[in-house]
């Protein structure tokens, strides 16, 4: 973060000084985890389900923090933020906020992020949203922009009301690019994040079924995802997926210039002649108004083509050449864990750990990648899909799981292992689609899945592991690789 006094922190947040002169200098990072504090840092006292950061205030200062951002008085130099009054601010507070102190600290943190980024005129903020692929695309964008200047992006999927300002406060005077991932659990959430850190470039990837139970329809999801492009001004750029009609239609909702990306003929930045290799890594010809170049991705999955085109659009806007973009995309690696993480065991078994999260669109993409990997190479290999529940689907829960089971049959996946009773409809769908017998099996838990796989895997098999984050299905992948 840029250097600030506690008095300036109080000014930024509308707070008041406590046990402090105001001249104390924040020279380190802003942290809500006291274990991550460095000398000169600012500790953010967030309440949680099990512990309250306010109880760690004195310990944080003893560890080197110069002060605390808090909602109530603590035994340490602090800036006490005012209580929130808006219903929206209260609604976005994190789990464990019983007295509103979490909402107050989050509002203070957001105000501080806005105060800091407003004082960085050379900073370009890029926002990324979509039902799936946000983290992978954010990682690609950050890697493509890094050679053009210091770039800050969040670790993993740190994309909510806490992670968004926390990441923004990583920016310093030397930072040129701030790449942020924006998530939403309801209408107005993305708009609020854009108020915290206004983007100059907004990327919308897709509108799928993630959080359908909360939004009610894909149109409702599209309305909220489109809040990102509505936040752009006339000097900004909206990068929209031409292959998704609900995203392409967002061009009518922004004052910014629009660039369409995808495989559709109307896309200005387009992928042509897409080919997947034996590990589902895509090669394609990238066609742009500035010229063409051949791209060979190192990341896995056909869905990465659209993500790469979005990253290309951002880099081209900021001054990279077509050849530079193609080269950097080819060098970009998977950064965030448990997202198409491909590992080959000594016996040739390939484990695809895509277990961080799941929704119908991302599971379909992963299954297609699995089928491609099994068919690639000189000798076809057996494919295993180890799948668990997809959450937050509302009334579509049974239908969505049933469709995934049927798709596994249509893609000729060799074996389907459905983990947990909540995902039973996948198992049933596979049987109804293909009259399957032992090709699909329902197991009660991770341990049962691991036992089955250890008994039946053969050298050269390809195993996909995927489910919603709550299912912790990454334990299957970890056991297979242990």
N, C-alpha and C positions, 0 to 999 in steps of 0.2 A: 504494500500500500504506500501511497505517497506519505511523506512525513506530515503529521498533524499534531497539534497540542490537544490536550483534553478539553480545553476551552473551545477549540474548533469542532471537536467531536460533539460537544454539547450544543453548539450552534447548529450543526448539521442535523442533529436528531431532535431538536427542540427540548433537550433534556436539561438537567441542572447538575452542577458539580456537587460532589459529596466526598468529604475527607480529601480534597484535592485543591490545589491552588489554581489549576487550569494551565499552568506553564509546563506540566509534564509532557514530554514528547513521545508520541507513538512512532517508533522507528522500525518495528518488526511487523509480523503478520497478525491478522485478526483471526482468532480461533475460538470455537465453541467447545473444543476438546482440550482440556487443560494439559493433557499429555503431549499435545503438539505445539505448545507455546514455546517461543524463542524469546531471547532478551529483547526488551523494548516493545513487546506485543500488546495487543488489546484482547482481553478475554471477554467473550460474549456469554452471559449467564443465562442459558436456556433451560427451562424446566423439561423433564422427560418423564417417562412412565415409571422409572425406578429411582432416578436421582434428579436433583435440582442443581443446576449450575451455580445458583446463588450460594449454595453451601460450600462451594469450592473457591470462592472469590479470594479469600486470604491466601489459600494455598497457591493459587495462580500467580498472585503478586509475588509471593515468596519465590516462585519458580522463574521470575524475571519479567512478568507482565507489568506495564506501568500503570494500568488501570483496568476497570471492568465496565462493560456496558450492561446495565442491570435495570430491572423493573422495580426494585425496592432497595432500601439502604442495606449495605453490606459492610463488613469489617475490612475495608480496603478503599483506596482511591477509586472513585467511580463517577460515571455519568448516569444519572437516574432518568430513564426515559418516561414520558407521560403515558398514562393509560390510553388505550385506543377507544374510540367512540363509535366507529363505523361497524355495522354488522358484517360487512365483507371482510374487514381486517380480522375480526374475531373468527370468522368461518374458515380462514386459511391457516390458523394456528396449528402447530403440530400436535401429535398425540401426547397426552399427559398435561395439557394446559388447563388446569382446573380452575384457576382464578383469573385468567386473562393476562397473566404476566408474560406468557410465551408470545401471545399476539403483540403485546407492547414491545417486547425486545425485537421481534421480527420486523415490526414497523420501523423501529429505530435503526436496525441493520440495513433495511431497504433505503431509508433516507440517507444513511451514511454512504452507501454505494452510489446513490445518485449524486451526492455532494462530491465524491471523489472523481467519478467518471466525467462529470461536467467540467472538471478542471484538467482534463487530458485532451486538449483539442486535436492532437495528432492520432488519437485512438479511433480505430474503426471497429464498431461492434457488429458482429454477425450473429443473428438468432436463427435457431433451427428447431422446427417442430414437425409433428407428424404422428400417426398412430404407431408406427414402427420404423426402426432404422435411424432414430435420432442420434443415438450414441455413436454408432458406426460412422455416420455421416459427419458428425462433429469431429470425430477423430481424424477422418480423411481431410476435412477442411483445415484443421490445425496443422497437419503435416504438410499440406500443399502450400500453406501461407508462411510457415516457419522460415524458409530461406529468404523471404521478403522482409523480415523484421521480427523482433521478439513477439511471441504469440502466447496468449494465456487461454487455456480451455479447462473445463472441470474434469476431475477424475471420474471415470465411470459415468453413471447416470445421475449426477448431482444436479438436478434440474428443477427443484421446487423452491418454495419461498425462503428456505434456508440456504440451499446450495447455490441459488442464483446470485444473491448479493455477496455471499462468501467468495464465490469465484471472481466476481467483478472487483472485489477488494484486493485481489492478487495483482491487479494492474498497477504499474508504476509509470514514471515519466518516460521511460524507455520503451514501454509496451506499445506496439503498433496495431496489434489485432487481438480482440477479445471475442472468442467464439463461445456462445452460450447455447445451451440446450433448454428448451422451454416445454414443461409438461403442464397438464391441467386435469383437475378432478371435477371441474364445473365451469359454467359460463363466467367470464370475467377474470379468470385466473391468469390467462396469458396476457390480457390487457394490463393487468396489475404488474406482471413481471416486466412488461415493456415500459411501464411508467418508472419502474425502479432503474432500469438501464435501457434507454431508448436505442433501438438498433438502427443502423444505416442500411444493412442488408438483411432481408428476411427470406429464409428458405422453408418452404412447406413441401414435405415429401409425399404424404398420402393421407387418406382418410379411411380408416378401417373400423374394426369392431372393438378395439381396446376401449374399456370403460363404457361399453354400450349400456350396461345396467345403470350407469349414473347419468348418461346423456339422453337415453331413450331412443335415439335414432342416429344413423350416420349423418343425416342432415344437421342434427344438433351438434355432433362432433365437428362437422365442417364449419359450422358457425363459430365455434370457439377457436378452432385452429386458425381460422381466418383473421382472428384478432391481431395476429402478428403482422400481416400485411397492411391492415388498417392503421397500425401504429407508425408505418413508414411515411416520411414526408416526400415532397416532390423531388428531392435530391437523392432519394434512396433507390434501392433496387429490390424487386421481389422476384425470387427464383422459384418457379412453380413447375410441378410435375405435369407435363403434357399428357402422360399416359393415364392419369386419374382425372376423370371429368369433374369431380367435386373440387379438386385442387385447381385445375385449369380455370374453372369458373371464378376463382378468387381474384382474377385479373380485374374484374369489375369493381372490386372492393378496395382498391388501393390508389393512392395518388402517385405512387412511385412508378418508375419504369419497370417493365415486366420482361423477364427472359424465361421462355419455356424450355424445359429440358426433358429428354426421354427418347424413346424409339419411335414415337409418332412422327409422321411427316411434317407436322406443323411446328415441331420443336426447333428452336434456333440452335441449340447445342444438342446434337443428336448422336446416338450410337447406331452404327450400321455394321452388319455382318458379325453379330455377336456369336462367339464360339466358346464353349467351356472345355477345359482340359480334364484330365483324369481326377483332379482334386477339386473340380467345380470352380476353378479360377477363370474369370472371363477375359477374353481378348476381343477387341472391337476397334473399328475405325471411328474416331471422334471427328465429327463434322461441325465446324463453327463458322460464323461470319468472318473470322480472322484467318481461317485456313483449316487444314485437316492434319491429323496425326494418328498413328497406330498406338493403341494403349493395351498393355498387358498387366492386369491387376495381380497383386500378390495375395489379396484377401479372397476369401472363399464365398461362393454363392452368386447365382445370376442376379439376385436382388441388389448386389453391390454395384451393378452397372449404373442404375439410377442415382445411387448415392454418389458415385464417382463423378457423374455428370453435374450434379449439384455443386460438388466441390470445385469442379472445373469452372463453372459459371462464376463462382465467387472469386477465384484466383484471376480469371481473365478480367473481371471488373476492376480488380485492384492492380492490374498492370503486368501480370505474367504473360508470357507468350504461349502459343499453343504447344510448341515443342517442350517448353519448360513444364507446363501442366502435365503433359503426357508422361514425361520422365518422372516427375514427382509422384504421380498416381501409381506408376509402376513400382516405385520404391516404398510406397506407404504400406505399413504393417498394421495388423490388428493390435490395438492398444489396450482396450478395456477387456477385462476378463469375462469368460463364459459367454462369448459371442462368436459363434462359428470358430471355435478354438480347436484346430485340427491337430491331433497328435498320433503318430504311428508307433505302436509298441514294437519291441524286438521281434515278436512273432508275426508281424505284419498286420495285426488287427489295427484298424484306424478308428479312433474315438473322436467324434465330433461333439464337443461340449458347447451346446447353444442354450444352456439351461438358465441363463440369467432371468429371462421372462418369456412370456408367450401370449399370443393372441391368434385368432384364426389365420390372419394374413401372414404373420411371421412363421407359423407352423407350416403353412402350405409352402412357403418359400424354402424352408429348411428341408421338408420332405422332397421337394424337387431337386435340391442340391444333393441329398442323399442318393436319390435314384440316379442322378448324373454320375456321381462318384462310383457307384456300384457298376455302372455300365462302361465307364471309361477304362482306358488301359487295354491291354491285349486280351486279358481273360476276365469275363464278368465275375463279380464277387457277390457274396450274400450280403444283403442289407438288413439291418435291424433298426427299427424305430422304437425307442424307449420314450414313451410320452406320458405326461401327467396332466392334471387338470389345468384348463385355461380359466382364469378368474374374471370376475367383473363383467360377465356377459348378460346378466339379467335374465329376461324371459327366453332368450335365444340359447341358453346354456346347453340344453339337451341337443337341439338341432345342430349347433356349431360343432359339438363333439362328435356327433353322428357323422357329419360331413367329413371330418378329418379321418375317421376310420375308413370311410368309403374311398377317400382319396388315396390312402395307403394301398388299397387293393388296386385301384386304377393305375397307380404308378409302379405296380409290380414290386412293391417292397416285400422282401422275403419273409420277415417276421415282424410282428407288431407286439410289443410288450406294453400294456396299459397299466400304469401304476396308480392304485387308489380307487376306492369306490366312486368318488366324485367324477371320475373320468370314464365310468363304465360305458357310457353311450358310444365312445370311440370303439370299444371292443365289439359292441353290438352292431354298430354300423358296418364294421369290416365283415362280420359274419353275414349280414343281410346283403351286402354288395357282392361278396364273392363266394358265399357258401363255404367260408373258411373253417378249418378244423383247428389243428395245432398251430397254424400260421399266426393266429392271434391268441394271446393269453392275457387274462386279467390277474394281476398279482396285488396283494394288499399293501405292500410298502416297499421302501428302498431296499431293505435287506433281502426280501424275497426276489426282487428284480436282480440284484447282484448275484445271488445264489444261482438263479436260472442261467444268467449269462456266463458265469464261470464254468458251469457244467456244459454248456452247449456252444459257446463261441469256438470257431475254427480259425486257424491262421489265415489272414487276408480278408476276414469279414470287416464290414464297415458298420459302425454303431453310432446312431444319432441319439442324443439325450436332450430332451426339451420339455419344459413345463413352465407354468407361472412361478414367479419367484417364491411365493409362499410354500411351494411344494419342496423346495431345497433339493431338487433332483440332481444337482451337480454332485451330490455324494455318490451317485452311481458312477459318473465319469471318474471321480477321484479314486474310487475303489478299483475300477478297472485298470487305472494307470498306476496304482500304488506298487 
